[in-house]
Structure formats: structure tokens, C-alpha cells
Amino acid sequence: MQVETLRQLRSLVHDCLAKHMYDAAVFFADKLVTLTDHAPAEVYTLAQGFYCSGQHRRCLHLLRTTQLLDKDVRIRYLAARCMLASGELDECLELLGGEEAAGPGDLQLGALPPSSPGTVSYLSVVCMLRGRVYDAQENFQRGTAWYHAALQADPFNYEAFHTLVGSHRLTPAEEAELLDSLAIPPEHGWLGLLYAARSRQHDAGSRVEAALDALENVAPNMQASVAGGAGAPGPTKTPPAPAASPGRLGPQREPATLATTPPPLQQAGGGAGGGDGAAPAPGWGLAGNVDAQRMCPSDPGVCNELGVLAFRSRQYDTAAQWFRIALACVPSHQSAAWEPALVNLGHALRKARRWDEAAEAFERALGARRGVPGTHTALAFTYQLQGRTGEAVEQYHIALGLAPDDTFAAEMLALAVEEDVGAFMDSLEA
């Protein structure tokens, strides 16, 4: 068969996946596998189709019969996820380094690719998935140990942290010990502050104050840079604390990276705003809110509004700092209601091209509130900007399952699938 015909068939498969026509995608991908004599890249695409449609056992059968489980870490990880979903728990542990492994040093995984900035290490992901398996077996003690190992392997594995802290598996003293043990790079000290703000400790008041002081040290000129843009004298009234949640920013166009434009920005109060070309917010709004923040430094609503205003003025790093301060001020029992502030933080970091931090913010937002299609789309877009196309494809599928009319997610999914398969083929040829 001609190369052009195969290319068109491959494009058809990707288009069916993008449009959630999983049966059609599997049908054509199966023919593509036959025509290319089981080329690994085509087998992987067919396996993705099975996985996306929930056909975990068919995905496993395909990967086993084509003997690809030892060819690529992504294939092994996909197979392990299918095993977990299918209840093949012992087999999953064996695939992930051996059933009897007591710690990361005992895992029989072979050579793992080195982790790069903006990614979570494969060792950490394997440890976390082993923890999920032990949880499914109701062996929570071993599960907890593997979540610990996942965080020690990579402190950016937020899912492992959230499982330990969000489900209250640890005592306050154990949480404090966990935070002290994490090898967080000095340049990412903000991660430790965010983890501390989410932990359950008895000295919450002093902890928040310490986090605020530390954030000020991270950006000592933050307030001066915001106040410097003020154009009118006199403070405004301090706004009352919001009853529910702060306003949410919407995704923005990423300059010179991907041509498709995400949905428009949303005003802090929920109204529609402009895109990247919107005029900056008036200076008096920044000045008034800075004065309000000085009078009430622990009001998360004021800090969130300062973040929104800084974002409108295209001061994205400053906006991110204000959103972080807002989140640090939120009492732990109200953290879920402030999920939009996490989304705002993610958008500010994305606009500042700090994509690894943006992805972590969107992941936290999804941990606080599941099933928000816009957040899944924003996370997928950020993953795509990082080059994590496989994870981007998964998030776009989730977003489109929740909001099928999201044209931006549909268009970007098709692009991400093509990029993912291309990267996979390149890795096999290397």
C-alpha cells in the first residue's frame, strides 16, 4: 500500500479518536496495524483506542500478543493501568517491578529514561501506581509506604501527596515530617509553601503567616511593582470576603506556540472579558486593593482580586504571587470552595511560560473539584506546551467527555495525538 494511503488512514484514526468515535478508531487502527505488519507505533495507537473506550482487557491482550511490554516505558505503564482497571492486581505489581519489592531499590524495571525539567520521573509514577494497587487490595499500610516513596523520588508528584494528605492518612506530626523530608530544589521553594498550606497541622495560623512571609521573600518587590502602576490617590473600601468562591480566569492564547486560540478570559465576577488584547485594568483598582490588602492581609478575596488586576495588566508573575497568597490565606475547611483561585494561578503561570508550575496548579484544582471541563482543557493545553503529549491526549478526552461542544479541545486533541505518535515513532527509531 502506498505511503500516502497509510498516512491518510493514520490521520483518519486520529480524527476518530479526537471526535470520540472510538469504535471507528479501533476499526481503522486495527486495519492499520495489519497493513503495517504490526508496526509498534500503530499498535500503540490501537492500544490507546482500546484504553480510551474502556476496553482494558483488549488493550492488554494486544500489548501481550505483540510482545511490546518491554520495548517502551509508556507501553508498560499503559498496560499496568489496564491491569489495575481490570483487577489484575498481582500481575500489575509484577509488571511494575516485582510483587515482592519492598521499596524503590528492589524494583526490577531495567533502565528508566532520565527525568527532565517539567516532568514527573517514571520511578515516582511507578511507585504511585504500586500504591494504588495496594489500596485496591486494602493493604493501606503498604500503599502509604509507596506513596511516600513516590514523593521521595519526585516531590512534584502531587497525586501522591494529595493521597497522603487529602485523605488524612497521616497525623499532623507525620505530615510535618513528610514535608521536611522532601528534596524540593531551592528554586522551587514555593512548592513546599503550597504543600504546607494544604497540610493538616494544629498551628495553622502561624503556618499561614510563615507562608506569607516566605512568599514575600520570594518576590520582595511584588507590592512595589503593583503599587507603582497606580494612577489615582486614595484607597477604596476593603471588599467583603466572598461567600463562596473567587472569580475564575479563562484560558488565553499562547503566543507563538500553538496557533489555535483557547476560550476567552472571564472577569473576576464571572462576566466575559477580552482576550490578550484587552486593555489593562485602571490603576486605581490596583492601588485601592493594595491598600485593602495592607489593612486586611489575611483576606483571600482581596489577594485574589489583586491577582486578577495584575493579570489584566499583563503582570503575570505578580498575578501568580497574589493568587498564591490568596490560597495561603484560605482556611483548610474552605479550600474546595477556592478551586477557581487555583485555576487563576494556573493561567497566570501559563502566561508567564512557567508551564511545569501551571500544570501543578491545574492538577491541584482538579483535586479540589473534579469534573470541570475547562480545567481539564487548561491542564491538557499546558501538558501539550510542555511536550507531554500523551498526558495531554488523556486530559483532552476527559474534557470532551464532559463538554463535547468544546471546539478548542477537539482541535487541540487532534494535534496532540499526531504529536504523540510522531514522538513515539522517533523514540523507537532512536
C-alpha positions as a Markdown table, in Angstrom:
| # | Residue | x | y | z |
|---|---|---|---|---|
| 1 | Met | 0.0 | 0.0 | 0.0 |
| 2 | Gln | 1.2 | 3.5 | -0.9 |
| 3 | Val | 2.8 | 5.6 | 1.8 |
| 4 | Glu | 0.2 | 8.4 | 1.2 |
| 5 | Thr | -2.7 | 6.0 | 1.7 |
| 6 | Leu | -1.2 | 4.8 | 5.0 |
| 7 | Arg | -0.8 | 8.4 | 6.1 |
| 8 | Gln | -4.4 | 9.2 | 5.3 |
| 9 | Leu | -5.6 | 6.1 | 7.2 |
| 10 | Arg | -3.5 | 7.1 | 10.2 |
| 11 | Ser | -5.0 | 10.6 | 10.0 |
| 12 | Leu | -8.4 | 9.1 | 9.9 |
| 13 | Val | -7.7 | 7.1 | 13.1 |
| 14 | His | -6.5 | 10.2 | 14.9 |
| 15 | Asp | -9.6 | 12.1 | 13.7 |
| 16 | Cys | -11.9 | 9.4 | 15.0 |
| 17 | Leu | -10.2 | 9.5 | 18.4 |
| 18 | Ala | -10.5 | 13.3 | 18.5 |
| 19 | Lys | -14.2 | 13.0 | 17.8 |
| 20 | His | -14.8 | 10.2 | 20.4 |
| 21 | Met | -15.7 | 7.8 | 17.6 |
| 22 | Tyr | -13.8 | 5.1 | 19.5 |
| 23 | Asp | -15.4 | 2.1 | 17.7 |
| 24 | Ala | -14.4 | 3.6 | 14.3 |
| 25 | Ala | -11.0 | 4.5 | 15.6 |
| 26 | Val | -10.4 | 0.9 | 16.8 |
| 27 | Phe | -11.7 | -0.5 | 13.5 |
| 28 | Phe | -9.4 | 1.6 | 11.3 |
| 29 | Ala | -6.5 | 1.3 | 13.7 |
| 30 | Asp | -6.8 | -2.5 | 13.6 |
| 31 | Lys | -6.6 | -2.4 | 9.8 |
| 32 | Leu | -3.6 | 0.0 | 10.0 |
| 33 | Val | -1.8 | -2.5 | 12.3 |
| 34 | Thr | -2.4 | -5.3 | 9.8 |
| 35 | Leu | -1.2 | -3.2 | 6.8 |
| 36 | Thr | 2.0 | -2.1 | 8.6 |
| 37 | Asp | 2.8 | -5.6 | 9.8 |
| 38 | His | 2.2 | -4.7 | 13.5 |
| 39 | Ala | 4.4 | -1.6 | 13.5 |
| 40 | Pro | 4.9 | -0.6 | 17.2 |
| 41 | Ala | 3.6 | 2.9 | 16.7 |
| 42 | Glu | 0.4 | 1.7 | 15.1 |
| 43 | Val | 0.0 | -1.0 | 17.8 |
| 44 | Tyr | 0.3 | 1.8 | 20.4 |
| 45 | Thr | -2.3 | 3.9 | 18.7 |
| 46 | Leu | -4.7 | 0.9 | 18.6 |
| 47 | Ala | -4.0 | 0.2 | 22.3 |
| 48 | Gln | -4.8 | 3.9 | 23.1 |
| 49 | Gly | -8.1 | 3.4 | 21.3 |
| 50 | Phe | -8.9 | 0.4 | 23.4 |
| 51 | Tyr | -7.9 | 2.2 | 26.6 |
| 52 | Cys | -9.9 | 5.4 | 25.8 |
| 53 | Ser | -13.0 | 3.3 | 25.1 |
| 54 | Gly | -12.6 | 1.4 | 28.4 |
| 55 | Gln | -11.6 | -1.9 | 26.7 |
| 56 | His | -8.8 | -2.6 | 29.1 |
| 57 | Arg | -8.7 | -6.3 | 28.6 |
| 58 | Arg | -8.5 | -6.0 | 24.8 |
| 59 | Cys | -5.7 | -3.4 | 25.3 |
| 60 | Leu | -3.8 | -5.8 | 27.5 |
| 61 | His | -4.3 | -8.7 | 25.1 |
| 62 | Leu | -3.0 | -6.6 | 22.2 |
| 63 | Leu | 0.1 | -5.5 | 24.1 |
| 64 | Arg | 0.9 | -9.0 | 25.3 |
| 65 | Thr | 0.5 | -10.7 | 22.0 |
| 66 | Thr | 2.6 | -8.2 | 20.2 |
| 67 | Gln | 5.3 | -8.6 | 22.8 |
| 68 | Leu | 5.8 | -4.9 | 23.3 |
| 69 | Leu | 5.7 | -4.7 | 27.1 |
| 70 | Asp | 9.5 | -4.5 | 27.4 |
| 71 | Lys | 10.0 | -2.1 | 24.4 |
| 72 | Asp | 9.0 | 1.2 | 25.9 |
| 73 | Val | 8.2 | 2.5 | 29.3 |
| 74 | Arg | 5.0 | 4.2 | 28.1 |
| 75 | Ile | 3.7 | 0.9 | 26.8 |
| 76 | Arg | 4.4 | -0.9 | 30.1 |
| 77 | Tyr | 2.8 | 1.9 | 32.1 |
| 78 | Leu | -0.3 | 1.8 | 29.8 |
| 79 | Ala | -0.5 | -1.9 | 30.3 |
| 80 | Ala | -0.2 | -1.5 | 34.1 |
| 81 | Arg | -3.0 | 0.9 | 34.2 |
| 82 | Cys | -5.2 | -1.5 | 32.3 |
| 83 | Met | -4.3 | -4.3 | 34.7 |
| 84 | Leu | -5.3 | -2.1 | 37.7 |
| 85 | Ala | -8.6 | -1.2 | 36.0 |
| 86 | Ser | -9.2 | -4.9 | 35.2 |
| 87 | Gly | -8.4 | -6.1 | 38.7 |
| 88 | Glu | -5.2 | -8.0 | 37.7 |
| 89 | Leu | -3.5 | -6.6 | 40.8 |
| 90 | Asp | -0.8 | -9.2 | 41.3 |
| 91 | Glu | 0.1 | -9.1 | 37.6 |
| 92 | Cys | 0.2 | -5.3 | 37.8 |
| 93 | Leu | 2.7 | -5.3 | 40.7 |
| 94 | Glu | 4.8 | -7.8 | 38.8 |
| 95 | Leu | 4.9 | -5.6 | 35.7 |
| 96 | Leu | 5.8 | -2.6 | 37.8 |
| 97 | Gly | 9.0 | -4.1 | 39.2 |
| 98 | Gly | 8.0 | -7.3 | 41.0 |
| 99 | Glu | 5.4 | -8.4 | 43.6 |
| 100 | Glu | 7.9 | -8.8 | 46.4 |
| 101 | Ala | 9.6 | -5.4 | 46.1 |
| 102 | Ala | 9.6 | -3.6 | 49.5 |
| 103 | Gly | 10.9 | -0.3 | 48.2 |
| 104 | Pro | 12.2 | 1.5 | 45.1 |
| 105 | Gly | 15.6 | -0.1 | 45.4 |
| 106 | Asp | 14.1 | -3.6 | 44.9 |
| 107 | Leu | 12.2 | -2.7 | 41.7 |
| 108 | Gln | 13.2 | -4.7 | 38.6 |
| 109 | Leu | 12.4 | -2.1 | 36.0 |
| 110 | Gly | 15.6 | -2.0 | 33.9 |
| 111 | Ala | 16.9 | 1.3 | 32.6 |
| 112 | Leu | 14.5 | 4.2 | 33.1 |
| 113 | Pro | 14.8 | 7.3 | 31.0 |
| 114 | Pro | 16.1 | 10.3 | 32.9 |
| 115 | Ser | 13.6 | 12.8 | 34.1 |
| 116 | Ser | 13.7 | 16.3 | 32.6 |
| 117 | Pro | 12.6 | 19.6 | 33.9 |
| 118 | Gly | 8.8 | 19.9 | 33.8 |
| 119 | Thr | 8.1 | 16.2 | 34.1 |
| 120 | Val | 7.5 | 13.7 | 36.8 |
| 121 | Ser | 10.0 | 10.9 | 36.9 |
| 122 | Tyr | 9.0 | 7.4 | 35.8 |
| 123 | Leu | 10.2 | 6.0 | 39.1 |
| 124 | Ser | 7.9 | 8.2 | 41.0 |
| 125 | Val | 4.9 | 7.3 | 38.7 |
| 126 | Val | 5.6 | 3.6 | 39.1 |
| 127 | Cys | 5.8 | 3.9 | 42.9 |
| 128 | Met | 2.5 | 5.8 | 42.9 |
| 129 | Leu | 0.7 | 3.2 | 40.8 |
| 130 | Arg | 2.0 | 0.5 | 43.1 |
| 131 | Gly | 0.4 | 2.4 | 45.9 |
| 132 | Arg | -2.9 | 2.5 | 44.0 |
| 133 | Val | -2.7 | -1.3 | 43.6 |
| 134 | Tyr | -2.1 | -1.9 | 47.3 |
| 135 | Asp | -5.0 | 0.4 | 48.1 |
| 136 | Ala | -7.2 | -1.7 | 45.8 |
| 137 | Gln | -6.0 | -4.7 | 47.8 |
| 138 | Glu | -6.9 | -2.8 | 51.0 |
| 139 | Asn | -3.3 | -3.0 | 52.1 |
| 140 | Phe | -3.3 | 0.6 | 53.0 |
| 141 | Gln | -0.1 | 0.4 | 55.1 |
| 142 | Arg | 2.0 | -0.7 | 52.1 |
| 143 | Gly | 0.1 | 1.7 | 49.9 |
| 144 | Thr | 1.0 | 4.6 | 52.1 |
| 145 | Ala | 4.7 | 3.5 | 52.1 |
| 146 | Trp | 4.7 | 3.5 | 48.3 |
| 147 | Tyr | 3.1 | 7.0 | 48.1 |
| 148 | His | 5.9 | 8.1 | 50.4 |
| 149 | Ala | 8.4 | 6.5 | 48.0 |
| 150 | Ala | 6.8 | 8.3 | 45.1 |
| 151 | Leu | 7.2 | 11.7 | 46.7 |
| 152 | Gln | 10.8 | 10.9 | 47.7 |
| 153 | Ala | 11.5 | 10.0 | 44.1 |
| 154 | Asp | 10.0 | 13.2 | 42.8 |
| 155 | Pro | 8.4 | 15.9 | 45.1 |
| 156 | Phe | 6.4 | 17.2 | 42.1 |
| 157 | Asn | 4.2 | 14.1 | 42.2 |
| 158 | Tyr | 1.2 | 15.9 | 43.6 |
| 159 | Glu | -1.2 | 12.9 | 43.3 |
| 160 | Ala | 0.9 | 11.0 | 45.8 |
| 161 | Phe | 1.0 | 14.0 | 48.1 |
| 162 | His | -2.8 | 14.5 | 47.8 |
| 163 | Thr | -3.5 | 10.9 | 48.5 |
| 164 | Leu | -1.5 | 11.0 | 51.7 |
| 165 | Val | -2.6 | 14.4 | 53.0 |
| 166 | Gly | -6.0 | 14.8 | 51.4 |
| 167 | Ser | -7.3 | 11.5 | 52.7 |
| 168 | His | -5.9 | 12.2 | 56.2 |
| 169 | Arg | -3.7 | 9.1 | 56.2 |
| 170 | Leu | -1.1 | 10.8 | 58.3 |
| 171 | Thr | -1.2 | 12.5 | 61.7 |
| 172 | Pro | -0.3 | 16.2 | 61.8 |
| 173 | Ala | 3.2 | 15.2 | 63.1 |
| 174 | Glu | 3.7 | 12.7 | 60.3 |
| 175 | Glu | 2.6 | 15.4 | 57.7 |
| 176 | Ala | 5.2 | 17.8 | 59.1 |
| 177 | Glu | 7.8 | 15.1 | 59.0 |
| 178 | Leu | 6.9 | 14.3 | 55.3 |
| 179 | Leu | 7.2 | 17.9 | 54.3 |
| 180 | Asp | 10.6 | 18.2 | 56.0 |
| 181 | Ser | 11.8 | 15.1 | 54.1 |
| 182 | Leu | 11.0 | 16.3 | 50.6 |
| 183 | Ala | 14.0 | 17.1 | 48.4 |
| 184 | Ile | 12.5 | 20.3 | 46.9 |
| 185 | Pro | 15.0 | 22.3 | 44.9 |
| 186 | Pro | 15.8 | 25.7 | 46.3 |
| 187 | Glu | 14.5 | 27.5 | 43.2 |
| 188 | His | 11.1 | 25.8 | 43.7 |
| 189 | Gly | 10.7 | 26.6 | 47.4 |
| 190 | Trp | 7.1 | 27.8 | 46.5 |
| 191 | Leu | 6.2 | 24.1 | 46.2 |
| 192 | Gly | 7.0 | 23.5 | 49.9 |
| 193 | Leu | 4.9 | 26.5 | 50.8 |
| 194 | Leu | 1.9 | 25.2 | 48.8 |
| 195 | Tyr | 2.3 | 21.8 | 50.3 |
| 196 | Ala | 2.5 | 23.3 | 53.8 |
| 197 | Ala | -0.7 | 25.3 | 53.2 |
| 198 | Arg | -2.6 | 22.1 | 52.3 |
| 199 | Ser | -1.3 | 20.1 | 55.2 |
| 200 | Arg | -3.3 | 19.5 | 58.3 |
| 201 | Gln | -1.4 | 20.9 | 61.3 |
| 202 | His | -2.6 | 22.4 | 64.5 |
| 203 | Asp | -0.6 | 25.6 | 64.2 |
| 204 | Ala | -2.5 | 26.7 | 61.1 |
| 205 | Gly | -2.4 | 30.4 | 61.9 |
| 206 | Ser | 1.3 | 30.6 | 62.4 |
| 207 | Arg | 1.9 | 28.4 | 59.4 |
| 208 | Val | -0.1 | 30.8 | 57.1 |
| 209 | Glu | 1.8 | 33.8 | 58.5 |
| 210 | Ala | 5.1 | 32.0 | 57.8 |
| 211 | Ala | 4.0 | 31.1 | 54.3 |
| 212 | Leu | 3.1 | 34.8 | 53.6 |
| 213 | Asp | 6.5 | 35.9 | 54.9 |
| 214 | Ala | 8.2 | 33.4 | 52.8 |
| 215 | Leu | 6.3 | 34.4 | 49.7 |
| 216 | Glu | 7.3 | 38.0 | 50.3 |
| 217 | Asn | 10.9 | 36.8 | 50.4 |
| 218 | Val | 10.4 | 35.0 | 47.1 |
| 219 | Ala | 9.2 | 38.3 | 45.5 |
| 220 | Pro | 10.3 | 41.2 | 47.7 |
| 221 | Asn | 9.4 | 43.8 | 45.2 |
| 222 | Met | 5.9 | 42.4 | 44.5 |
| 223 | Gln | 3.8 | 45.0 | 46.3 |
| 224 | Ala | 6.0 | 47.9 | 45.0 |
| 225 | Ser | 5.6 | 46.7 | 41.4 |
| 226 | Val | 1.9 | 46.5 | 41.7 |
| 227 | Ala | 1.5 | 49.9 | 43.5 |
| 228 | Gly | 3.9 | 51.5 | 41.1 |
| 229 | Gly | 1.2 | 51.3 | 38.4 |
| 230 | Ala | -1.4 | 53.2 | 40.5 |
| 231 | Gly | -2.7 | 56.4 | 38.8 |
| 232 | Ala | -5.2 | 57.8 | 41.3 |
| 233 | Pro | -4.8 | 58.7 | 45.0 |
| 234 | Gly | -6.8 | 57.3 | 47.9 |
| 235 | Pro | -7.7 | 53.7 | 48.8 |
| 236 | Thr | -11.1 | 52.1 | 48.0 |
| 237 | Lys | -13.1 | 50.3 | 50.6 |
| 238 | Thr | -11.9 | 46.9 | 51.6 |
| 239 | Pro | -14.2 | 44.5 | 49.8 |
| 240 | Pro | -16.1 | 41.9 | 51.9 |
| 241 | Ala | -14.9 | 38.3 | 51.9 |
| 242 | Pro | -16.7 | 36.3 | 49.2 |
| 243 | Ala | -19.4 | 34.0 | 50.3 |
| 244 | Ala | -18.5 | 31.1 | 48.1 |
| 245 | Ser | -15.6 | 31.2 | 45.7 |
| 246 | Pro | -13.4 | 33.8 | 43.8 |
| 247 | Gly | -13.8 | 34.6 | 40.1 |
| 248 | Arg | -12.2 | 32.4 | 37.5 |
| 249 | Leu | -9.9 | 33.4 | 34.7 |
| 250 | Gly | -10.3 | 31.6 | 31.4 |
| 251 | Pro | -7.6 | 30.2 | 29.1 |
| 252 | Gln | -5.7 | 32.6 | 26.9 |
| 253 | Arg | -3.8 | 32.4 | 23.6 |
| 254 | Glu | -0.3 | 31.1 | 24.0 |
| 255 | Pro | 1.9 | 33.4 | 21.8 |
| 256 | Ala | 3.9 | 31.8 | 19.0 |
| 257 | Thr | 3.5 | 28.3 | 20.5 |
| 258 | Leu | 0.2 | 26.9 | 19.2 |
| 259 | Ala | -1.9 | 28.8 | 16.7 |
| 260 | Thr | -5.4 | 27.8 | 18.0 |
| 261 | Thr | -6.9 | 30.2 | 20.4 |
| 262 | Pro | -8.5 | 28.9 | 23.7 |
| 263 | Pro | -11.7 | 30.3 | 25.1 |
| 264 | Pro | -11.8 | 34.0 | 26.2 |
| 265 | Leu | -10.8 | 35.3 | 29.6 |
| 266 | Gln | -13.5 | 35.6 | 32.3 |
| 267 | Gln | -13.9 | 38.6 | 34.6 |
| 268 | Ala | -13.4 | 38.1 | 38.3 |
| 269 | Gly | -17.1 | 38.3 | 38.9 |
| 270 | Gly | -17.9 | 35.8 | 36.2 |
| 271 | Gly | -18.6 | 38.3 | 33.3 |
| 272 | Ala | -16.9 | 38.0 | 29.9 |
| 273 | Gly | -13.7 | 39.7 | 29.4 |
| 274 | Gly | -11.4 | 40.4 | 26.5 |
| 275 | Gly | -8.6 | 38.3 | 25.2 |
| 276 | Asp | -4.9 | 39.1 | 25.3 |
| 277 | Gly | -5.6 | 42.4 | 23.6 |
| 278 | Ala | -7.9 | 43.7 | 26.4 |
| 279 | Ala | -6.9 | 47.0 | 27.9 |
| 280 | Pro | -5.1 | 46.9 | 31.3 |
| 281 | Ala | -7.2 | 47.4 | 34.4 |
| 282 | Pro | -7.4 | 51.0 | 35.7 |
| 283 | Gly | -4.6 | 51.9 | 38.1 |
| 284 | Trp | -6.9 | 53.0 | 40.9 |
| 285 | Gly | -8.1 | 49.4 | 41.1 |
| 286 | Leu | -4.6 | 48.1 | 41.8 |
| 287 | Ala | -3.8 | 50.9 | 44.3 |
| 288 | Gly | -7.1 | 50.5 | 46.2 |
| 289 | Asn | -6.8 | 46.8 | 46.5 |
| 290 | Val | -3.2 | 47.0 | 47.6 |
| 291 | Asp | -4.3 | 49.4 | 50.5 |
| 292 | Ala | -7.1 | 47.0 | 51.3 |
| 293 | Gln | -4.7 | 44.1 | 51.4 |
| 294 | Arg | -2.5 | 46.1 | 53.9 |
| 295 | Met | -5.5 | 46.7 | 56.1 |
| 296 | Cys | -6.6 | 43.1 | 55.9 |
| 297 | Pro | -3.6 | 40.9 | 54.9 |
| 298 | Ser | -5.4 | 37.6 | 55.5 |
| 299 | Asp | -8.4 | 38.3 | 53.3 |
| 300 | Pro | -8.1 | 35.8 | 50.3 |
| 301 | Gly | -10.7 | 37.7 | 48.4 |
| 302 | Val | -8.6 | 40.9 | 48.3 |
| 303 | Cys | -5.5 | 39.0 | 47.3 |
| 304 | Asn | -7.4 | 37.1 | 44.5 |
| 305 | Glu | -8.7 | 40.4 | 43.1 |
| 306 | Leu | -5.2 | 41.8 | 43.2 |
| 307 | Gly | -4.1 | 38.8 | 41.2 |
| 308 | Val | -6.9 | 39.3 | 38.6 |
| 309 | Leu | -6.0 | 43.0 | 38.2 |
| 310 | Ala | -2.3 | 42.2 | 37.8 |
| 311 | Phe | -3.2 | 39.6 | 35.2 |
| 312 | Arg | -5.2 | 42.2 | 33.3 |
| 313 | Ser | -2.2 | 44.4 | 33.4 |
| 314 | Arg | -0.2 | 41.5 | 32.0 |
| 315 | Gln | 2.0 | 41.3 | 35.1 |
| 316 | Tyr | 1.7 | 37.6 | 35.1 |
| 317 | Asp | 4.4 | 36.8 | 37.7 |
| 318 | Thr | 2.9 | 39.3 | 40.1 |
| 319 | Ala | -0.5 | 37.9 | 39.5 |
| 320 | Ala | 0.7 | 34.4 | 40.3 |
| 321 | Gln | 2.2 | 35.6 | 43.6 |
| 322 | Trp | -1.1 | 37.2 | 44.6 |
| 323 | Phe | -3.1 | 34.1 | 43.8 |
| 324 | Arg | -0.6 | 32.1 | 45.9 |
| 325 | Ile | -1.0 | 34.4 | 48.9 |
| 326 | Ala | -4.8 | 34.2 | 48.5 |
| 327 | Leu | -4.7 | 30.4 | 48.6 |
| 328 | Ala | -2.3 | 30.5 | 51.6 |
| 329 | Cys | -4.9 | 32.6 | 53.5 |
| 330 | Val | -7.8 | 30.2 | 52.9 |
| 331 | Pro | -8.8 | 28.1 | 55.9 |
| 332 | Ser | -8.4 | 24.4 | 55.2 |
| 333 | His | -12.1 | 23.6 | 55.6 |
| 334 | Gln | -12.9 | 26.1 | 52.8 |
| 335 | Ser | -10.1 | 25.1 | 50.4 |
| 336 | Ala | -12.5 | 23.3 | 47.9 |
| 337 | Ala | -14.6 | 26.5 | 47.5 |
| 338 | Trp | -11.5 | 28.3 | 46.4 |
| 339 | Glu | -10.7 | 26.0 | 43.5 |
| 340 | Pro | -11.2 | 28.9 | 41.0 |
| 341 | Ala | -8.2 | 30.7 | 42.5 |
| 342 | Leu | -6.1 | 27.6 | 41.7 |
| 343 | Val | -7.3 | 27.8 | 38.1 |
| 344 | Asn | -6.5 | 31.5 | 38.1 |
| 345 | Leu | -3.0 | 30.7 | 39.4 |
| 346 | Gly | -2.6 | 28.1 | 36.6 |
| 347 | His | -3.5 | 30.6 | 33.9 |
| 348 | Ala | -1.1 | 33.2 | 35.3 |
| 349 | Leu | 1.8 | 30.8 | 35.4 |
| 350 | Arg | 1.0 | 29.5 | 31.9 |
| 351 | Lys | 1.0 | 33.1 | 30.5 |
| 352 | Ala | 4.4 | 33.5 | 32.3 |
| 353 | Arg | 5.6 | 30.4 | 30.4 |
| 354 | Arg | 6.2 | 28.6 | 33.7 |
| 355 | Trp | 4.4 | 25.6 | 32.4 |
| 356 | Asp | 5.5 | 23.0 | 35.0 |
| 357 | Glu | 4.2 | 25.2 | 37.8 |
| 358 | Ala | 1.0 | 25.9 | 35.8 |
| 359 | Ala | 0.3 | 22.2 | 35.4 |
| 360 | Glu | 0.7 | 21.6 | 39.1 |
| 361 | Ala | -1.8 | 24.4 | 39.8 |
| 362 | Phe | -4.4 | 22.9 | 37.4 |
| 363 | Glu | -3.8 | 19.4 | 38.9 |
| 364 | Arg | -4.5 | 20.9 | 42.4 |
| 365 | Ala | -7.6 | 22.5 | 41.1 |
| 366 | Leu | -8.9 | 19.1 | 39.7 |
| 367 | Gly | -8.0 | 17.5 | 43.1 |
| 368 | Ala | -10.2 | 20.1 | 44.8 |
| 369 | Arg | -13.1 | 19.9 | 42.3 |
| 370 | Arg | -13.4 | 17.1 | 39.8 |
| 371 | Gly | -15.3 | 17.2 | 36.5 |
| 372 | Val | -14.7 | 20.8 | 35.5 |
| 373 | Pro | -14.2 | 20.5 | 31.7 |
| 374 | Gly | -12.4 | 23.9 | 31.3 |
| 375 | Thr | -9.8 | 22.9 | 33.9 |
| 376 | His | -9.1 | 19.6 | 32.1 |
| 377 | Thr | -8.7 | 21.5 | 28.9 |
| 378 | Ala | -6.3 | 24.0 | 30.5 |
| 379 | Leu | -4.3 | 21.2 | 32.0 |
| 380 | Ala | -4.2 | 19.4 | 28.7 |
| 381 | Phe | -3.1 | 22.5 | 26.9 |
| 382 | Thr | -0.3 | 23.1 | 29.5 |
| 383 | Tyr | 0.8 | 19.5 | 29.1 |
| 384 | Gln | 1.0 | 20.0 | 25.3 |
| 385 | Leu | 3.1 | 23.1 | 25.8 |
| 386 | Gln | 5.5 | 21.0 | 27.9 |
| 387 | Gly | 5.7 | 18.3 | 25.3 |
| 388 | Arg | 3.8 | 15.8 | 27.5 |
| 389 | Thr | 1.5 | 14.9 | 24.6 |
| 390 | Gly | 0.4 | 11.5 | 25.9 |
| 391 | Glu | -1.0 | 13.1 | 29.1 |
| 392 | Ala | -2.4 | 16.0 | 27.1 |
| 393 | Val | -4.4 | 13.5 | 24.9 |
| 394 | Glu | -5.9 | 11.9 | 28.0 |
| 395 | Gln | -6.9 | 15.2 | 29.5 |
| 396 | Tyr | -8.5 | 16.4 | 26.3 |
| 397 | His | -10.5 | 13.2 | 26.1 |
| 398 | Ile | -11.8 | 13.8 | 29.6 |
| 399 | Ala | -12.7 | 17.4 | 28.8 |
| 400 | Leu | -14.5 | 16.5 | 25.7 |
| 401 | Gly | -16.4 | 13.7 | 27.5 |
| 402 | Leu | -17.7 | 16.4 | 29.9 |
| 403 | Ala | -18.2 | 19.2 | 27.2 |
| 404 | Pro | -18.5 | 17.6 | 23.7 |
| 405 | Asp | -19.0 | 21.1 | 22.1 |
| 406 | Asp | -15.6 | 22.4 | 23.2 |
| 407 | Thr | -14.1 | 23.0 | 19.7 |
| 408 | Phe | -10.8 | 24.2 | 21.1 |
| 409 | Ala | -10.3 | 20.9 | 23.0 |
| 410 | Ala | -11.3 | 18.9 | 19.9 |
| 411 | Glu | -8.9 | 20.7 | 17.6 |
| 412 | Met | -6.0 | 20.5 | 20.1 |
| 413 | Leu | -6.7 | 16.9 | 20.7 |
| 414 | Ala | -6.2 | 16.0 | 17.1 |
| 415 | Leu | -2.9 | 17.9 | 17.1 |
| 416 | Ala | -1.7 | 16.3 | 20.3 |
| 417 | Val | -2.4 | 12.8 | 19.0 |
| 418 | Glu | -0.3 | 13.5 | 15.9 |
| 419 | Glu | 2.5 | 14.8 | 18.1 |
| 420 | Asp | 2.3 | 11.9 | 20.4 |
| 421 | Val | 2.5 | 9.3 | 17.7 |
| 422 | Gly | 5.3 | 11.2 | 16.0 |
| 423 | Ala | 7.4 | 11.3 | 19.2 |
| 424 | Phe | 6.7 | 7.7 | 19.8 |
| 425 | Met | 7.9 | 6.7 | 16.4 |
| 426 | Asp | 11.0 | 8.8 | 16.8 |
| 427 | Ser | 11.8 | 7.1 | 20.1 |
| 428 | Leu | 11.6 | 3.7 | 18.5 |
| 429 | Glu | 14.0 | 4.7 | 15.7 |
| 430 | Ala | 16.5 | 6.2 | 18.1 |
